[in-house]
Amino acid sequence: MKIHTITPGSVCVEAPAKINLFLEVRNRRPDGYHEINSLFQAVSLHDRLTLHLTDEPGVALTIDGPGGLTAGEDNLVVRAIRLTLREAGLSRGVQAHLEKRIPVAAGLGGGSSDGAAAIEGLSELLGLGLSRSDKMRLGLQLGSDIPFFFTSGQALVRGRGEVMEETDYPVDYHLILVNPGFPVSTADGYASLKRGLTASADPFTLPCSRTVQDFVLHLSRGGNDFEPVLRRAYPELGEIVAELRKRGAVVARLSGSGPTVFGLFLDRTASETMNEADWGKWQIYAVMPVSLPAQASK
C-alpha cells in the first residue's frame, strides 16, 4: 500500500482493489468459515483513506463516494482503527476520511482493503512499527481477505484466507472490470453454494508460467465457483461475460462473490479503446495488475 505523509499528524493511504483470477470454494469448516483456493491479484483501482490525529478522543469517519456504505461502528475502517489502538494500548483521537472509488459489495475486496489501509496508516502515523505478520494477525481478526493486502500484491490464498503463498505469475496484461451496478453480499454468495462439511475434489493448481500466453492458457482451465450460481440468479452477468469475450478478452470471469466481472486482454489497444458510453448502464474500469510496496516481514 502506498502511504503519503500529508502533515506530521496526517497520512493518506491508497487502498487497492483485488480480483480473484480463479476461485474455488471448498469444504465448510467446523468454525463456520469456508476453505478457499484462489489466486488474488491487486489492481490499480483504489480508494484513498486519510487519517488525522485529533485532540478529541474517539474515532470518526466520513465517506465521499457512492452510497451503500455506512460510517458507523460496523465499518471496517472504524473497527480496524479501534483494534489497532487497543492492541497498541493507546487512546488517541482519529479522524478518518474515505474517498470511495471501489464499488461496494462487488467482489473486489474494497472493504477489506480499506481495513488494511487503516492498520497500515495508523502504524505509520503513530510509529508503531508493526511487522507484516503483526498486521496480518490484526487483519485476520476483522476479515479473511485483509491479510492479502499486506503482501506484494499477488498470492495464492488458501484456508479461510490466512494461508498465503506469494507468487510471480506474469502481469503483462490489461483488465476491464465491469460492475452491473447492484451489490451481492459475500454471506449471500456463500449461502447459495450450500457447501457441506465433507471434502471436495482435488484443488485446482496453476502451473508455473514463463509467458503471459502460458499463464492465460493455464488460467482458462480454472473458474469461479460462485459464477454458475450467480449467473442463474442474475442472467445479466452472463451478458457481461459474453460482451467481454466479443470485445477480445481471453479470460472473462466473475471476481470474488461478485457481481463484478473482469476481462483479461493481451492487447492494450483493445482495452484502451473502450469507454463507459459503450457499456450503457454498466460501470467499467480499465485497470492494470499492480505490485504493492514491500512490507517488513518480521
N, C-alpha and C positions, 0 to 999 in steps of 0.2 A: 504494500500500500504506500502511495506517495503521501508524504507529510510536508506541509508548508507552514513554517512559523510566521505568524502574522505580527504579533507583538510578544513581549515576554510572557504574557498571560493568555495567549490565544494561539491555537493551531487549526489548520484546515487539513482534512484527510480525504483523499479520493478513495471511494469505496466501489470497486469494480463489480460488475455483474459476472456471472459464470454461466456456462452451458454444460449440459451433460451430453458428451459426444456419443456415448451409449449408456444405457441404464437398465440393469436387471434388479428386480425386487425379489429377494429370495425368501427364505422361511421367516415366519414371525417368531420373535424371541420370547422367552418367558417374561421378560420385563416390559413387554408390550411394543417394543420397537421392532422394526423390520431390518434384516440384514440386506445390504445392497452391494452391488458390484457395478462400478461406474468409472468412467473417465471424465474428470472435471477439467474444464479449461476456462481460465479468466479471459474476459474480453474487454474491449475499450469503452463500452458504455459504462458510465459510472455516476453514482451520487456524490455529493460533496457534504461532508459533515464538519461544521465549525464548532470548536469547543472553547469556552471562555471562562476563566476562573472569576468568581464574583465574591464580594464581601458578604452577601446574603446567603445563609445556609439553604441547602436543598438543591434539587435538580429540576431544571425547567427546560422544556423542549419546544421549539417552534418548527413548523414544516412549511416549506414552499414547494408546491408542485401539485400534481393531480390529486383528487380526492381519494377516499378509500383507506386512508391511514390516519390513525388517531395518535395523539401526542401524550397519551396518559401513561399510567404506570405499567401497562402491558406492552408498551413499545420496547423493542429490543435495545434501542439506544439508551433509553432510561434505565432499563434493567441492567445493561452492561456497565453503565456508569456507576450505578449503586453497588453492583457486585465488586467492581474493581476497587472502589473506595473502601468497601468493607474489608476486602482481602488485605488492603494496604494499611488498615487501621487508621484511616484518615476521615475527617469530617470537613469537607470543603464544599463551597457552593459552586455549581457548574451550570452555566447557560449553554445549551446546545441548539444549533440551528442546522436543519437538514434540508438541502436542496435536492429534491427527489426527481430523478430522471428515469430510473429503472422502474418499469411497470410493477404494480403491486400484485401479489399472488399470481405471478406469471411464469414460475418455473425457472427464474433467473437468479435466485438467491439474493435478491436485493435486501431483504430484511436481515438476513444473516450477515451479509457484507457490511451493512450499517452497524450491526452489533460489534463486529470485529473492528471496524474503524473507531468505535468508541473506546474499546480496550486499547487499541494501538495509540490513539491520540492522547488518551489520558495518561498512559505510561510515559509518553514523551513529555507531556505538559508538566507532570508532577515529578519527572526524573525518577520514576520507579525502577527503571532498568529491568523490566520484565523480560525473561528469556522467551524464546519461541515456545518452548514446552509449557511455560507458565501461562502464556496467552492462550494456547490451545486448550489447556486444562480449564481455564476460566470459560472459554468459549463453549466448550462441550457441555458445561452446566446450563447453558442457555439455549443451545440448538445444535443439532447434529451437523449442519453444514458449516458452522462458524469456523472450526479449526482449519478448513481448507484455505481460508483467506490469509493465513499466516505461512503458507507455502510459497514456492516460487511461481505459482500460477498454473501449473499443470500437474495432475496427480491421479493415480488410480486410487479410488476410495472404496473401502470395504467396511465390514462391521456395520454399526449404526452411523458411521461417518468418522469414527475415531482412528481407523486403521488406514494410513495413507502411505503410498509409495510414490515419491516424486519421479516424474518421467521426463523424457526428452524427445517425444514424437515430433515430427515436422510441424511447423506452424506457418509455412509459406503458402497460405490460402486466405480466402476472404469469406466473410459471412454476411448474410442478410438475416436479421431477426424479424419475424412477422408476429405481431400480437393482435389477436382478433378483437380486443377491447373489453373482454369480460374476464373476471377472475375465476380461478379454480383453486380452492384451498387444498393444501397438502394433505390435511387429515381426510378430506373427502376423497381425494385421489387414492390414498392407501386403502380406505374402507371399500372402495369399489373393486379392488383387486381380490379381496376375500382370501388372502394367503393364510394358510393354517400354520401349525407348529411343525409340520413334517418337512424334511429336507426336500429340496427341488433338484432338478437335473444339474449336471456339472456346469460350473460357471463359464461364461463366455470369456475367452482370453484373446488379447490383442497382441499379435507377434511384433517383434521389433521391426521398424520400418526405416530404411535409409532414405527413401524419397517420399515426397508427398503423394505420388501416384500409388506407391505401395501402401502407404498409410490409408488412403481412401479405399483401396481395394479391400483391405482387412476390415476397416471400419464399416463398410457397407454390409458385412456379414452379421453385424450386431443389430441392435434395435433399442427400443424403449418400451418396457413392459406396460407403461401407462397408456401408450398410444392406441392400441386396439380398443381398449375400453372407452377412452375419451372420444375417439373418433365415432363410436356408435352413439355416444351421448351428444356429441357436438359435431355433426357432419361437416360443418364449416372448416374444421381442422383438416379434413381430407382435401377440401378445395385448396387450402393454402399449400399443402404438400404438393399437389398436382401443379399448382401455379409456379412454385419454385422450380420444380423439375422442368417444366416447359421453358422456363427462362434460363436454364443451363446449370442448375445446381446438381452436383454429382452425388451429394447426400442431402436429403431433406427429411427432418426428423423432429419429433417433439423434444423439448428440453424439460428436464425435471418432471414434475407432475403437471406441467402445462399451465396455461394453454399456448405459450409462445412456441413457435416452430422456427428452427433455424435451417437455412440453406447454405451449404458449403460450396464455394465456387473456386475453381482453379484459375479462372480468367478474371483478372482485376477489372477489365473493361466491362464485362457482363454485370458485375455487381455495382460498379460506379455509375452506370447509365440509368439505374433505377431511381425513381424519385417517388415521393409519397403520393403524388397525384395519380400515379399508375395503379395504385392499390386500393383506391376507393376508401372504404370505411376502415380498413386495416391500418394499424400503426407499423411502420417499418423503420429499422435501424441498420445502417451499414456500419459494420464493426470489424475489428481485427482481433486475432488472439494476442494477448499481452502477457509479458512476464511481470511478476511482482518483485519489488526490491527485496534483496536478500535480508533475511531475518537472522537474529542471533540464535544459535542452535543449542545453547547450553541449557 
